Amino acid sequence: MAQLIRKYMEDLDKLESVIEENADNLLGAIDLDEMLKDPEGYLLSLGDAFLKEHIDEIEKAGQLGTKFANKIIEES
């Protein structure tokens, strides 16, 4: 069981590191002048773009969670 949990956490950490690295790059790309014109719209568009760029990682994390939960249920 411990090995199963360790593998799950390692897989999630890999996905998280990809997203965190890109999030740090995003902060440097923010155009303050554009953001000040329409803060809500600008931030929503940045969020949408970030989500579209990382949808594969998010879906994979969901699939990993489902597999993990099913294995836990099987072993219980």
PDB file with SEQRES, HELIX, SHEET and CRYST1 records, atoms N, CA, C and O in Angstrom:
SEQRES   1 A   76  MET ALA GLN LEU ILE ARG LYS TYR MET GLU ASP LEU ASP          
SEQRES   2 A   76  LYS LEU GLU SER VAL ILE GLU GLU ASN ALA ASP ASN LEU          
SEQRES   3 A   76  LEU GLY ALA ILE ASP LEU ASP GLU MET LEU LYS ASP PRO          
SEQRES   4 A   76  GLU GLY TYR LEU LEU SER LEU GLY ASP ALA PHE LEU LYS          
SEQRES   5 A   76  GLU HIS ILE ASP GLU ILE GLU LYS ALA GLY GLN LEU GLY          
SEQRES   6 A   76  THR LYS PHE ALA ASN LYS ILE ILE GLU GLU SER                  
HELIX    1 AA1 ALA A    2  GLY A   28  1                                  27    
HELIX    2 AA2 LEU A   32  LYS A   37  1                                   6    
HELIX    3 AA3 PRO A   39  GLU A   75  1                                  37    
CRYST1    1.000    1.000    1.000  90.00  90.00  90.00 P 1           1          
ATOM      1  N   MET A   1       0.832  -1.197   0.000  1.00  0.00           N  
ATOM      2  CA  MET A   1       0.000   0.000   0.000  1.00  0.00           C  
ATOM      3  C   MET A   1       0.874   1.257   0.000  1.00  0.00           C  
ATOM      4  O   MET A   1       0.580   2.233  -0.690  1.00  0.00           O  
ATOM      5  N   ALA A   2       1.955   1.214   0.787  1.00  0.00           N  
ATOM      6  CA  ALA A   2       2.830   2.392   0.853  1.00  0.00           C  
ATOM      7  C   ALA A   2       3.453   2.681  -0.508  1.00  0.00           C  
ATOM      8  O   ALA A   2       3.606   3.840  -0.892  1.00  0.00           O  
ATOM      9  N   GLN A   3       3.812   1.628  -1.235  1.00  0.00           N  
ATOM     10  CA  GLN A   3       4.399   1.810  -2.561  1.00  0.00           C  
ATOM     11  C   GLN A   3       3.389   2.440  -3.515  1.00  0.00           C  
ATOM     12  O   GLN A   3       3.745   3.290  -4.331  1.00  0.00           O  
ATOM     13  N   LEU A   4       2.146   2.027  -3.413  1.00  0.00           N  
ATOM     14  CA  LEU A   4       1.081   2.587  -4.246  1.00  0.00           C  
ATOM     15  C   LEU A   4       0.925   4.082  -3.976  1.00  0.00           C  
ATOM     16  O   LEU A   4       0.803   4.876  -4.909  1.00  0.00           O  
ATOM     17  N   ILE A   5       0.931   4.452  -2.729  1.00  0.00           N  
ATOM     18  CA  ILE A   5       0.787   5.862  -2.348  1.00  0.00           C  
ATOM     19  C   ILE A   5       2.002   6.654  -2.814  1.00  0.00           C  
ATOM     20  O   ILE A   5       1.857   7.757  -3.341  1.00  0.00           O  
ATOM     21  N   ARG A   6       3.194   6.103  -2.627  1.00  0.00           N  
ATOM     22  CA  ARG A   6       4.417   6.787  -3.043  1.00  0.00           C  
ATOM     23  C   ARG A   6       4.410   7.038  -4.556  1.00  0.00           C  
ATOM     24  O   ARG A   6       4.749   8.135  -5.000  1.00  0.00           O  
ATOM     25  N   LYS A   7       4.032   6.042  -5.339  1.00  0.00           N  
ATOM     26  CA  LYS A   7       3.984   6.180  -6.801  1.00  0.00           C  
ATOM     27  C   LYS A   7       2.971   7.250  -7.207  1.00  0.00           C  
ATOM     28  O   LYS A   7       3.241   8.068  -8.086  1.00  0.00           O  
ATOM     29  N   TYR A   8       1.822   7.238  -6.570  1.00  0.00           N  
ATOM     30  CA  TYR A   8       0.779   8.226  -6.856  1.00  0.00           C  
ATOM     31  C   TYR A   8       1.289   9.638  -6.572  1.00  0.00           C  
ATOM     32  O   TYR A   8       1.103  10.548  -7.379  1.00  0.00           O  
ATOM     33  N   MET A   9       1.928   9.810  -5.431  1.00  0.00           N  
ATOM     34  CA  MET A   9       2.432  11.129  -5.053  1.00  0.00           C  
ATOM     35  C   MET A   9       3.552  11.587  -5.997  1.00  0.00           C  
ATOM     36  O   MET A   9       3.634  12.770  -6.327  1.00  0.00           O  
ATOM     37  N   GLU A  10       4.408  10.666  -6.429  1.00  0.00           N  
ATOM     38  CA  GLU A  10       5.470  11.020  -7.375  1.00  0.00           C  
ATOM     39  C   GLU A  10       4.885  11.472  -8.706  1.00  0.00           C  
ATOM     40  O   GLU A  10       5.349  12.450  -9.292  1.00  0.00           O  
ATOM     41  N   ASP A  11       3.872  10.766  -9.180  1.00  0.00           N  
ATOM     42  CA  ASP A  11       3.229  11.142 -10.442  1.00  0.00           C  
ATOM     43  C   ASP A  11       2.580  12.517 -10.345  1.00  0.00           C  
ATOM     44  O   ASP A  11       2.680  13.321 -11.272  1.00  0.00           O  
ATOM     45  N   LEU A  12       1.920  12.783  -9.231  1.00  0.00           N  
ATOM     46  CA  LEU A  12       1.299  14.100  -9.042  1.00  0.00           C  
ATOM     47  C   LEU A  12       2.354  15.197  -8.941  1.00  0.00           C  
ATOM     48  O   LEU A  12       2.167  16.291  -9.474  1.00  0.00           O  
ATOM     49  N   ASP A  13       3.453  14.913  -8.263  1.00  0.00           N  
ATOM     50  CA  ASP A  13       4.527  15.900  -8.135  1.00  0.00           C  
ATOM     51  C   ASP A  13       5.093  16.286  -9.492  1.00  0.00           C  
ATOM     52  O   ASP A  13       5.410  17.453  -9.725  1.00  0.00           O  
ATOM     53  N   LYS A  14       5.223  15.306 -10.397  1.00  0.00           N  
ATOM     54  CA  LYS A  14       5.732  15.598 -11.743  1.00  0.00           C  
ATOM     55  C   LYS A  14       4.783  16.547 -12.478  1.00  0.00           C  
ATOM     56  O   LYS A  14       5.224  17.519 -13.091  1.00  0.00           O  
ATOM     57  N   LEU A  15       3.494  16.265 -12.414  1.00  0.00           N  
ATOM     58  CA  LEU A  15       2.511  17.132 -13.075  1.00  0.00           C  
ATOM     59  C   LEU A  15       2.511  18.521 -12.445  1.00  0.00           C  
ATOM     60  O   LEU A  15       2.440  19.531 -13.146  1.00  0.00           O  
ATOM     61  N   GLU A  16       2.590  18.560 -11.142  1.00  0.00           N  
ATOM     62  CA  GLU A  16       2.580  19.842 -10.432  1.00  0.00           C  
ATOM     63  C   GLU A  16       3.795  20.687 -10.803  1.00  0.00           C  
ATOM     64  O   GLU A  16       3.675  21.901 -10.966  1.00  0.00           O  
ATOM     65  N   SER A  17       4.958  20.062 -10.937  1.00  0.00           N  
ATOM     66  CA  SER A  17       6.160  20.835 -11.260  1.00  0.00           C  
ATOM     67  C   SER A  17       6.068  21.470 -12.649  1.00  0.00           C  
ATOM     68  O   SER A  17       6.554  22.583 -12.851  1.00  0.00           O  
ATOM     69  N   VAL A  18       5.452  20.777 -13.604  1.00  0.00           N  
ATOM     70  CA  VAL A  18       5.268  21.346 -14.945  1.00  0.00           C  
ATOM     71  C   VAL A  18       4.377  22.576 -14.863  1.00  0.00           C  
ATOM     72  O   VAL A  18       4.682  23.610 -15.457  1.00  0.00           O  
ATOM     73  N   ILE A  19       3.291  22.466 -14.138  1.00  0.00           N  
ATOM     74  CA  ILE A  19       2.346  23.581 -14.021  1.00  0.00           C  
ATOM     75  C   ILE A  19       2.967  24.743 -13.257  1.00  0.00           C  
ATOM     76  O   ILE A  19       2.802  25.898 -13.649  1.00  0.00           O  
ATOM     77  N   GLU A  20       3.679  24.453 -12.172  1.00  0.00           N  
ATOM     78  CA  GLU A  20       4.302  25.527 -11.391  1.00  0.00           C  
ATOM     79  C   GLU A  20       5.343  26.281 -12.209  1.00  0.00           C  
ATOM     80  O   GLU A  20       5.416  27.509 -12.148  1.00  0.00           O  
ATOM     81  N   GLU A  21       6.142  25.552 -12.971  1.00  0.00           N  
ATOM     82  CA  GLU A  21       7.169  26.194 -13.793  1.00  0.00           C  
ATOM     83  C   GLU A  21       6.532  27.156 -14.791  1.00  0.00           C  
ATOM     84  O   GLU A  21       7.012  28.274 -14.978  1.00  0.00           O  
ATOM     85  N   ASN A  22       5.464  26.723 -15.420  1.00  0.00           N  
ATOM     86  CA  ASN A  22       4.789  27.580 -16.393  1.00  0.00           C  
ATOM     87  C   ASN A  22       4.060  28.734 -15.712  1.00  0.00           C  
ATOM     88  O   ASN A  22       3.944  29.812 -16.294  1.00  0.00           O  
ATOM     89  N   ALA A  23       3.576  28.533 -14.509  1.00  0.00           N  
ATOM     90  CA  ALA A  23       2.916  29.617 -13.777  1.00  0.00           C  
ATOM     91  C   ALA A  23       3.926  30.715 -13.455  1.00  0.00           C  
ATOM     92  O   ALA A  23       3.602  31.900 -13.545  1.00  0.00           O  
ATOM     93  N   ASP A  24       5.143  30.331 -13.082  1.00  0.00           N  
ATOM     94  CA  ASP A  24       6.175  31.325 -12.803  1.00  0.00           C  
ATOM     95  C   ASP A  24       6.508  32.129 -14.059  1.00  0.00           C  
ATOM     96  O   ASP A  24       6.739  33.336 -13.982  1.00  0.00           O  
ATOM     97  N   ASN A  25       6.532  31.466 -15.212  1.00  0.00           N  
ATOM     98  CA  ASN A  25       6.790  32.176 -16.476  1.00  0.00           C  
ATOM     99  C   ASN A  25       5.665  33.133 -16.812  1.00  0.00           C  
ATOM    100  O   ASN A  25       5.896  34.196 -17.389  1.00  0.00           O  
ATOM    101  N   LEU A  26       4.451  32.761 -16.454  1.00  0.00           N  
ATOM    102  CA  LEU A  26       3.289  33.590 -16.742  1.00  0.00           C  
ATOM    103  C   LEU A  26       3.354  34.918 -16.000  1.00  0.00           C  
ATOM    104  O   LEU A  26       2.962  35.953 -16.539  1.00  0.00           O  
ATOM    105  N   LEU A  27       3.843  34.891 -14.776  1.00  0.00           N  
ATOM    106  CA  LEU A  27       3.916  36.128 -13.987  1.00  0.00           C  
ATOM    107  C   LEU A  27       4.781  37.180 -14.680  1.00  0.00           C  
ATOM    108  O   LEU A  27       4.476  38.372 -14.624  1.00  0.00           O  
ATOM    109  N   GLY A  28       5.841  36.749 -15.321  1.00  0.00           N  
ATOM    110  CA  GLY A  28       6.714  37.685 -16.021  1.00  0.00           C  
ATOM    111  C   GLY A  28       6.116  38.214 -17.315  1.00  0.00           C  
ATOM    112  O   GLY A  28       6.589  39.214 -17.855  1.00  0.00           O  
ATOM    113  N   ALA A  29       5.093  37.559 -17.809  1.00  0.00           N  
ATOM    114  CA  ALA A  29       4.500  37.940 -19.085  1.00  0.00           C  
ATOM    115  C   ALA A  29       3.293  38.861 -18.927  1.00  0.00           C  
ATOM    116  O   ALA A  29       2.702  39.267 -19.928  1.00  0.00           O  
ATOM    117  N   ILE A  30       2.921  39.193 -17.719  1.00  0.00           N  
ATOM    118  CA  ILE A  30       1.747  40.039 -17.492  1.00  0.00           C  
ATOM    119  C   ILE A  30       2.042  41.467 -17.946  1.00  0.00           C  
ATOM    120  O   ILE A  30       3.050  42.059 -17.558  1.00  0.00           O  
ATOM    121  N   ASP A  31       1.172  41.997 -18.752  1.00  0.00           N  
ATOM    122  CA  ASP A  31       1.263  43.375 -19.242  1.00  0.00           C  
ATOM    123  C   ASP A  31       0.399  44.241 -18.324  1.00  0.00           C  
ATOM    124  O   ASP A  31      -0.828  44.234 -18.421  1.00  0.00           O  
ATOM    125  N   LEU A  32       1.052  44.979 -17.438  1.00  0.00           N  
ATOM    126  CA  LEU A  32       0.318  45.767 -16.448  1.00  0.00           C  
ATOM    127  C   LEU A  32      -0.579  46.826 -17.076  1.00  0.00           C  
ATOM    128  O   LEU A  32      -1.667  47.090 -16.566  1.00  0.00           O  
ATOM    129  N   ASP A  33      -0.145  47.429 -18.164  1.00  0.00           N  
ATOM    130  CA  ASP A  33      -0.966  48.448 -18.822  1.00  0.00           C  
ATOM    131  C   ASP A  33      -2.278  47.838 -19.321  1.00  0.00           C  
ATOM    132  O   ASP A  33      -3.348  48.421 -19.148  1.00  0.00           O  
ATOM    133  N   GLU A  34      -2.183  46.667 -19.939  1.00  0.00           N  
ATOM    134  CA  GLU A  34      -3.394  45.989 -20.419  1.00  0.00           C  
ATOM    135  C   GLU A  34      -4.267  45.544 -19.260  1.00  0.00           C  
ATOM    136  O   GLU A  34      -5.494  45.624 -19.329  1.00  0.00           O  
ATOM    137  N   MET A  35      -3.634  45.077 -18.200  1.00  0.00           N  
ATOM    138  CA  MET A  35      -4.405  44.614 -17.048  1.00  0.00           C  
ATOM    139  C   MET A  35      -5.172  45.770 -16.395  1.00  0.00           C  
ATOM    140  O   MET A  35      -6.308  45.599 -15.950  1.00  0.00           O  
ATOM    141  N   LEU A  36      -4.547  46.931 -16.344  1.00  0.00           N  
ATOM    142  CA  LEU A  36      -5.208  48.078 -15.719  1.00  0.00           C  
ATOM    143  C   LEU A  36      -6.398  48.588 -16.526  1.00  0.00           C  
ATOM    144  O   LEU A  36      -7.306  49.196 -15.960  1.00  0.00           O  
ATOM    145  N   LYS A  37      -6.411  48.354 -17.827  1.00  0.00           N  
ATOM    146  CA  LYS A  37      -7.537  48.773 -18.657  1.00  0.00           C  
ATOM    147  C   LYS A  37      -8.794  47.976 -18.329  1.00  0.00           C  
ATOM    148  O   LYS A  37      -9.895  48.524 -18.272  1.00  0.00           O  
ATOM    149  N   ASP A  38      -8.616  46.680 -18.116  1.00  0.00           N  
ATOM    150  CA  ASP A  38      -9.745  45.780 -17.820  1.00  0.00           C  
ATOM    151  C   ASP A  38      -9.224  44.615 -16.982  1.00  0.00           C  
ATOM    152  O   ASP A  38      -8.991  43.529 -17.511  1.00  0.00           O  
ATOM    153  N   PRO A  39      -9.040  44.834 -15.674  1.00  0.00           N  
ATOM    154  CA  PRO A  39      -8.427  43.804 -14.834  1.00  0.00           C  
ATOM    155  C   PRO A  39      -9.153  42.456 -14.883  1.00  0.00           C  
ATOM    156  O   PRO A  39      -8.524  41.407 -15.026  1.00  0.00           O  
ATOM    157  N   GLU A  40     -10.458  42.496 -14.765  1.00  0.00           N  
ATOM    158  CA  GLU A  40     -11.212  41.238 -14.739  1.00  0.00           C  
ATOM    159  C   GLU A  40     -11.091  40.490 -16.067  1.00  0.00           C  
ATOM    160  O   GLU A  40     -10.793  39.296 -16.086  1.00  0.00           O  
ATOM    161  N   GLY A  41     -11.318  41.183 -17.155  1.00  0.00           N  
ATOM    162  CA  GLY A  41     -11.234  40.554 -18.470  1.00  0.00           C  
ATOM    163  C   GLY A  41      -9.833  40.042 -18.779  1.00  0.00           C  
ATOM    164  O   GLY A  41      -9.666  38.948 -19.317  1.00  0.00           O  
ATOM    165  N   TYR A  42      -8.836  40.839 -18.435  1.00  0.00           N  
ATOM    166  CA  TYR A  42      -7.452  40.460 -18.698  1.00  0.00           C  
ATOM    167  C   TYR A  42      -7.079  39.206 -17.910  1.00  0.00           C  
ATOM    168  O   TYR A  42      -6.510  38.264 -18.461  1.00  0.00           O  
ATOM    169  N   LEU A  43      -7.402  39.203 -16.626  1.00  0.00           N  
ATOM    170  CA  LEU A  43      -7.057  38.053 -15.791  1.00  0.00           C  
ATOM    171  C   LEU A  43      -7.857  36.813 -16.178  1.00  0.00           C  
ATOM    172  O   LEU A  43      -7.348  35.694 -16.106  1.00  0.00           O  
ATOM    173  N   LEU A  44      -9.099  37.009 -16.586  1.00  0.00           N  
ATOM    174  CA  LEU A  44      -9.887  35.861 -17.060  1.00  0.00           C  
ATOM    175  C   LEU A  44      -9.275  35.274 -18.329  1.00  0.00           C  
ATOM    176  O   LEU A  44      -9.212  34.054 -18.485  1.00  0.00           O  
ATOM    177  N   SER A  45      -8.830  36.132 -19.223  1.00  0.00           N  
ATOM    178  CA  SER A  45      -8.222  35.621 -20.465  1.00  0.00           C  
ATOM    179  C   SER A  45      -6.898  34.918 -20.176  1.00  0.00           C  
ATOM    180  O   SER A  45      -6.586  33.907 -20.804  1.00  0.00           O  
ATOM    181  N   LEU A  46      -6.115  35.446 -19.227  1.00  0.00           N  
ATOM    182  CA  LEU A  46      -4.881  34.769 -18.840  1.00  0.00           C  
ATOM    183  C   LEU A  46      -5.179  33.404 -18.209  1.00  0.00           C  
ATOM    184  O   LEU A  46      -4.514  32.410 -18.502  1.00  0.00           O  
ATOM    185  N   GLY A  47      -6.178  33.380 -17.352  1.00  0.00           N  
ATOM    186  CA  GLY A  47      -6.574  32.126 -16.716  1.00  0.00           C  
ATOM    187  C   GLY A  47      -7.053  31.100 -17.726  1.00  0.00           C  
ATOM    188  O   GLY A  47      -6.703  29.923 -17.639  1.00  0.00           O  
ATOM    189  N   ASP A  48      -7.853  31.544 -18.682  1.00  0.00           N  
ATOM    190  CA  ASP A  48      -8.338  30.640 -19.731  1.00  0.00           C  
ATOM    191  C   ASP A  48      -7.181  30.094 -20.565  1.00  0.00           C  
ATOM    192  O   ASP A  48      -7.141  28.905 -20.883  1.00  0.00           O  
ATOM    193  N   ALA A  49      -6.249  30.967 -20.914  1.00  0.00           N  
ATOM    194  CA  ALA A  49      -5.096  30.541 -21.708  1.00  0.00           C  
ATOM    195  C   ALA A  49      -4.249  29.533 -20.924  1.00  0.00           C  
ATOM    196  O   ALA A  49      -3.773  28.545 -21.483  1.00  0.00           O  
ATOM    197  N   PHE A  50      -4.068  29.790 -19.638  1.00  0.00           N  
ATOM    198  CA  PHE A  50      -3.294  28.881 -18.789  1.00  0.00           C  
ATOM    199  C   PHE A  50      -3.992  27.532 -18.680  1.00  0.00           C  
ATOM    200  O   PHE A  50      -3.347  26.485 -18.751  1.00  0.00           O  
ATOM    201  N   LEU A  51      -5.295  27.558 -18.509  1.00  0.00           N  
ATOM    202  CA  LEU A  51      -6.065  26.317 -18.417  1.00  0.00           C  
ATOM    203  C   LEU A  51      -5.964  25.522 -19.716  1.00  0.00           C  
ATOM    204  O   LEU A  51      -5.750  24.310 -19.687  1.00  0.00           O  
ATOM    205  N   LYS A  52      -6.117  26.194 -20.846  1.00  0.00           N  
ATOM    206  CA  LYS A  52      -6.027  25.509 -22.141  1.00  0.00           C  
ATOM    207  C   LYS A  52      -4.650  24.888 -22.344  1.00  0.00           C  
ATOM    208  O   LYS A  52      -4.519  23.796 -22.898  1.00  0.00           O  
ATOM    209  N   GLU A  53      -3.628  25.603 -21.887  1.00  0.00           N  
ATOM    210  CA  GLU A  53      -2.264  25.107 -22.043  1.00  0.00           C  
ATOM    211  C   GLU A  53      -1.992  23.882 -21.163  1.00  0.00           C  
ATOM    212  O   GLU A  53      -1.155  23.045 -21.500  1.00  0.00           O  
ATOM    213  N   HIS A  54      -2.699  23.784 -20.044  1.00  0.00           N  
ATOM    214  CA  HIS A  54      -2.423  22.710 -19.084  1.00  0.00           C  
ATOM    215  C   HIS A  54      -3.579  21.730 -18.900  1.00  0.00           C  
ATOM    216  O   HIS A  54      -3.602  20.976 -17.927  1.00  0.00           O  
ATOM    217  N   ILE A  55      -4.515  21.737 -19.807  1.00  0.00           N  
ATOM    218  CA  ILE A  55      -5.662  20.846 -19.678  1.00  0.00           C  
ATOM    219  C   ILE A  55      -5.237  19.378 -19.680  1.00  0.00           C  
ATOM    220  O   ILE A  55      -5.851  18.554 -19.002  1.00  0.00           O  
ATOM    221  N   ASP A  56      -4.191  19.049 -20.437  1.00  0.00           N  
ATOM    222  CA  ASP A  56      -3.724  17.663 -20.460  1.00  0.00           C  
ATOM    223  C   ASP A  56      -3.221  17.221 -19.089  1.00  0.00           C  
ATOM    224  O   ASP A  56      -3.524  16.116 -18.639  1.00  0.00           O  
ATOM    225  N   GLU A  57      -2.450  18.091 -18.425  1.00  0.00           N  
ATOM    226  CA  GLU A  57      -1.946  17.754 -17.096  1.00  0.00           C  
ATOM    227  C   GLU A  57      -3.085  17.637 -16.088  1.00  0.00           C  
ATOM    228  O   GLU A  57      -3.065  16.767 -15.217  1.00  0.00           O  
ATOM    229  N   ILE A  58      -4.067  18.508 -16.210  1.00  0.00           N  
ATOM    230  CA  ILE A  58      -5.202  18.481 -15.287  1.00  0.00           C  
ATOM    231  C   ILE A  58      -6.018  17.204 -15.487  1.00  0.00           C  
ATOM    232  O   ILE A  58      -6.420  16.562 -14.517  1.00  0.00           O  
ATOM    233  N   GLU A  59      -6.258  16.841 -16.741  1.00  0.00           N  
ATOM    234  CA  GLU A  59      -7.002  15.612 -17.018  1.00  0.00           C  
ATOM    235  C   GLU A  59      -6.219  14.386 -16.554  1.00  0.00           C  
ATOM    236  O   GLU A  59      -6.794  13.444 -16.009  1.00  0.00           O  
ATOM    237  N   LYS A  60      -4.903  14.403 -16.773  1.00  0.00           N  
ATOM    238  CA  LYS A  60      -4.082  13.272 -16.335  1.00  0.00           C  
ATOM    239  C   LYS A  60      -4.114  13.140 -14.815  1.00  0.00           C  
ATOM    240  O   LYS A  60      -4.152  12.024 -14.296  1.00  0.00           O  
ATOM    241  N   ALA A  61      -4.100  14.250 -14.102  1.00  0.00           N  
ATOM    242  CA  ALA A  61      -4.182  14.209 -12.638  1.00  0.00           C  
ATOM    243  C   ALA A  61      -5.520  13.596 -12.211  1.00  0.00           C  
ATOM    244  O   ALA A  61      -5.563  12.817 -11.258  1.00  0.00           O  
ATOM    245  N   GLY A  62      -6.595  13.934 -12.896  1.00  0.00           N  
ATOM    246  CA  GLY A  62      -7.899  13.341 -12.588  1.00  0.00           C  
ATOM    247  C   GLY A  62      -7.902  11.839 -12.833  1.00  0.00           C  
ATOM    248  O   GLY A  62      -8.450  11.074 -12.039  1.00  0.00           O  
ATOM    249  N   GLN A  63      -7.291  11.424 -13.928  1.00  0.00           N  
ATOM    250  CA  GLN A  63      -7.209   9.996 -14.240  1.00  0.00           C  
ATOM    251  C   GLN A  63      -6.353   9.262 -13.216  1.00  0.00           C  
ATOM    252  O   GLN A  63      -6.686   8.151 -12.805  1.00  0.00           O  
ATOM    253  N   LEU A  64      -5.238   9.889 -12.801  1.00  0.00           N  
ATOM    254  CA  LEU A  64      -4.395   9.280 -11.778  1.00  0.00           C  
ATOM    255  C   LEU A  64      -5.169   9.111 -10.474  1.00  0.00           C  
ATOM    256  O   LEU A  64      -5.051   8.085  -9.803  1.00  0.00           O  
ATOM    257  N   GLY A  65      -5.953  10.113 -10.122  1.00  0.00           N  
ATOM    258  CA  GLY A  65      -6.760  10.038  -8.899  1.00  0.00           C  
ATOM    259  C   GLY A  65      -7.787   8.925  -8.964  1.00  0.00           C  
ATOM    260  O   GLY A  65      -8.005   8.220  -7.979  1.00  0.00           O  
ATOM    261  N   THR A  66      -8.412   8.763 -10.106  1.00  0.00           N  
ATOM    262  CA  THR A  66      -9.400   7.699 -10.280  1.00  0.00           C  
ATOM    263  C   THR A  66      -8.745   6.328 -10.175  1.00  0.00           C  
ATOM    264  O   THR A  66      -9.257   5.443  -9.489  1.00  0.00           O  
ATOM    265  N   LYS A  67      -7.601   6.150 -10.860  1.00  0.00           N  
ATOM    266  CA  LYS A  67      -6.876   4.872 -10.791  1.00  0.00           C  
ATOM    267  C   LYS A  67      -6.452   4.572  -9.357  1.00  0.00           C  
ATOM    268  O   LYS A  67      -6.596   3.450  -8.872  1.00  0.00           O  
ATOM    269  N   PHE A  68      -5.930   5.591  -8.695  1.00  0.00           N  
ATOM    270  CA  PHE A  68      -5.475   5.431  -7.320  1.00  0.00           C  
ATOM    271  C   PHE A  68      -6.632   5.005  -6.418  1.00  0.00           C  
ATOM    272  O   PHE A  68      -6.495   4.075  -5.624  1.00  0.00           O  
ATOM    273  N   ALA A  69      -7.756   5.679  -6.540  1.00  0.00           N  
ATOM    274  CA  ALA A  69      -8.921   5.356  -5.715  1.00  0.00           C  
ATOM    275  C   ALA A  69      -9.394   3.929  -5.982  1.00  0.00           C  
ATOM    276  O   ALA A  69      -9.730   3.204  -5.046  1.00  0.00           O  
ATOM    277  N   ASN A  70      -9.424   3.522  -7.250  1.00  0.00           N  
ATOM    278  CA  ASN A  70      -9.848   2.162  -7.573  1.00  0.00           C  
ATOM    279  C   ASN A  70      -8.890   1.119  -6.996  1.00  0.00           C  
ATOM    280  O   ASN A  70      -9.332   0.077  -6.512  1.00  0.00           O  
ATOM    281  N   LYS A  71      -7.596   1.388  -7.041  1.00  0.00           N  
ATOM    282  CA  LYS A  71      -6.620   0.445  -6.471  1.00  0.00           C  
ATOM    283  C   LYS A  71      -6.762   0.369  -4.951  1.00  0.00           C  
ATOM    284  O   LYS A  71      -6.639  -0.708  -4.368  1.00  0.00           O  
ATOM    285  N   ILE A  72      -7.017   1.494  -4.320  1.00  0.00           N  
ATOM    286  CA  ILE A  72      -7.218   1.495  -2.869  1.00  0.00           C  
ATOM    287  C   ILE A  72      -8.441   0.669  -2.518  1.00  0.00           C  
ATOM    288  O   ILE A  72      -8.409  -0.113  -1.567  1.00  0.00           O  
ATOM    289  N   ILE A  73      -9.516   0.832  -3.272  1.00  0.00           N  
ATOM    290  CA  ILE A  73     -10.737   0.066  -3.025  1.00  0.00           C  
ATOM    291  C   ILE A  73     -10.482  -1.424  -3.224  1.00  0.00           C  
ATOM    292  O   ILE A  73     -10.952  -2.247  -2.439  1.00  0.00           O  
ATOM    293  N   GLU A  74      -9.737  -1.772  -4.278  1.00  0.00           N  
ATOM    294  CA  GLU A  74      -9.425  -3.189  -4.543  1.00  0.00           C  
ATOM    295  C   GLU A  74      -8.622  -3.800  -3.408  1.00  0.00           C  
ATOM    296  O   GLU A  74      -8.845  -4.952  -3.037  1.00  0.00           O  
ATOM    297  N   GLU A  75      -7.691  -3.037  -2.856  1.00  0.00           N  
ATOM    298  CA  GLU A  75      -6.813  -3.569  -1.806  1.00  0.00           C  
ATOM    299  C   GLU A  75      -7.458  -3.551  -0.425  1.00  0.00           C  
ATOM    300  O   GLU A  75      -6.926  -4.146   0.512  1.00  0.00           O  
ATOM    301  N   SER A  76      -8.585  -2.883  -0.290  1.00  0.00           N  
ATOM    302  CA  SER A  76      -9.244  -2.792   1.026  1.00  0.00           C  
ATOM    303  C   SER A  76     -10.062  -4.018   1.311  1.00  0.00           C  
ATOM    304  O   SER A  76     -10.684  -4.113   2.370  1.00  0.00           O  
TER     305      SER A  76                                                      
END                                                                             
